[in-house]
Amino acid sequence: MVLTNLKIEYIVLLVLCTLSTFLALLLILLSYTVSYKKKNDSEKLSAFECGFDPFGMGSSSFEVHFYLVGVLFIIFDLEIVFLYPWALHLGVLARPGFCAVVIFLSILTAGFVYEWQKGALDWSTQVAD
């Protein structure tokens, strides 16, 4: 049986994936076994960043409004990630590339206007359904 170049490439890929998985597991195991494990004591359990003891529950919930604003921030950051390469290659893309970006920006603008009308960007009120 003759191995083609494609089969050899898959074998090399399999060997590299196996070696990297083995190395990652070995390093995790090595760091776990070699690391210094200090017992819990009063110094480790005390408040150390802010200078005063914590108050309230650590698992308190946040309003959904904060998550909505965070998601909106991520969406509009991704818009910039898509627009930067488009701006660099505008000469190559010509009219079809320009039309695609106009459609993309129109959809994002419509979503932004919708969120604005629903009150998602207003900090003084809750988000309307």
C-alpha positions as CSV (number, residue, x, y, z in Angstrom):
1,M,0.0,0.0,0.0
2,V,1.4,3.3,-1.1
3,L,0.8,6.3,1.2
4,T,-0.2,9.4,-0.7
5,N,0.8,12.9,0.3
6,L,-2.7,13.5,1.8
7,K,-2.5,10.4,4.0
8,I,1.0,11.4,5.2
9,E,-0.3,14.9,6.1
10,Y,-3.1,13.4,8.1
11,I,-0.7,11.1,9.9
12,V,1.6,14.0,10.7
13,L,-1.5,16.0,12.0
14,L,-2.5,13.0,14.1
15,V,1.0,12.7,15.6
16,L,1.1,16.4,16.4
17,C,-2.3,16.4,18.0
18,T,-1.4,13.4,20.1
19,L,2.0,14.8,21.2
20,S,0.5,18.2,22.1
21,T,-2.3,16.6,24.1
22,F,0.2,14.4,25.9
23,L,2.5,17.4,26.6
24,A,-0.4,19.5,28.0
25,L,-1.5,16.7,30.3
26,L,2.0,16.0,31.4
27,L,2.6,19.7,32.2
28,I,-0.7,19.9,34.2
29,L,0.2,16.8,36.1
30,L,3.7,18.0,36.7
31,S,2.5,21.4,38.0
32,Y,0.0,19.7,40.3
33,T,2.5,17.4,41.8
34,V,5.4,19.8,42.2
35,S,3.5,22.9,43.3
36,Y,3.6,24.0,46.9
37,K,0.2,23.5,48.7
38,K,-0.3,25.9,51.6
39,K,-3.0,25.0,54.1
40,N,-5.9,27.4,54.6
41,D,-5.0,29.7,57.5
42,S,-6.3,33.0,58.8
43,E,-4.0,35.1,56.6
44,K,-5.0,33.3,53.4
45,L,-8.7,33.7,54.2
46,S,-8.5,37.4,55.2
47,A,-9.5,40.3,53.0
48,F,-6.4,41.6,51.2
49,E,-7.2,43.8,48.3
50,C,-9.6,46.5,49.6
51,G,-8.4,46.6,53.2
52,F,-11.8,45.9,54.9
53,D,-13.8,42.7,55.4
54,P,-16.2,41.8,52.6
55,F,-19.9,42.5,53.1
56,G,-22.9,40.8,51.6
57,M,-23.0,37.6,49.7
58,G,-20.4,36.9,47.2
59,S,-22.9,35.3,44.9
60,S,-25.2,38.2,44.6
61,S,-27.0,38.6,41.3
62,F,-26.7,41.5,38.8
63,E,-29.5,43.1,36.9
64,V,-30.0,41.8,33.4
65,H,-29.6,45.4,32.2
66,F,-25.8,45.2,32.7
67,Y,-25.6,42.0,30.6
68,L,-27.6,43.6,27.8
69,V,-25.3,46.6,27.7
70,G,-22.3,44.3,27.7
71,V,-23.6,42.3,24.8
72,L,-24.3,45.5,22.9
73,F,-20.8,46.6,23.5
74,I,-19.4,43.3,22.1
75,I,-21.6,43.5,19.0
76,F,-20.4,47.0,18.2
77,D,-16.8,46.0,18.8
78,L,-17.2,43.2,16.4
79,E,-18.6,45.7,13.9
80,I,-15.2,47.5,13.9
81,V,-13.4,44.1,13.5
82,F,-15.3,43.5,10.3
83,L,-15.0,47.0,9.0
84,Y,-11.2,47.3,9.4
85,P,-10.3,44.6,6.8
86,W,-13.0,45.9,4.5
87,A,-11.6,49.4,4.6
88,L,-8.1,48.0,3.7
89,H,-9.4,46.1,0.7
90,L,-12.0,48.5,-0.6
91,G,-10.3,48.9,-3.9
92,V,-10.3,45.2,-4.6
93,L,-13.9,44.6,-3.4
94,A,-15.3,47.5,-5.5
95,R,-19.1,47.9,-5.7
96,P,-20.2,44.5,-4.4
97,G,-18.0,44.9,-1.3
98,F,-19.4,48.4,-0.7
99,C,-23.0,47.1,-1.1
100,A,-22.4,44.3,1.3
101,V,-21.0,46.6,4.0
102,V,-23.9,49.1,3.5
103,I,-26.4,46.2,4.1
104,F,-24.3,45.1,7.1
105,L,-24.3,48.6,8.6
106,S,-28.0,49.0,7.9
107,I,-28.9,45.9,9.8
108,L,-26.7,47.0,12.7
109,T,-28.1,50.5,12.7
110,A,-31.7,49.0,12.7
111,G,-30.7,46.9,15.7
112,F,-29.2,49.9,17.5
113,V,-32.3,52.0,16.9
114,Y,-34.5,49.1,18.1
115,E,-32.5,48.8,21.3
116,W,-32.6,52.5,21.8
117,Q,-36.3,52.6,21.5
118,K,-36.7,49.7,23.9
119,G,-34.7,51.6,26.5
120,A,-31.8,49.2,26.7
121,L,-29.3,52.1,26.7
122,D,-31.1,54.2,29.3
123,W,-29.5,53.6,32.7
124,S,-32.4,55.2,34.7
125,T,-35.1,52.7,33.6
126,Q,-35.4,48.9,33.3
127,V,-35.5,47.3,29.9
128,A,-39.0,47.2,28.5
129,D,-40.4,44.0,27.1
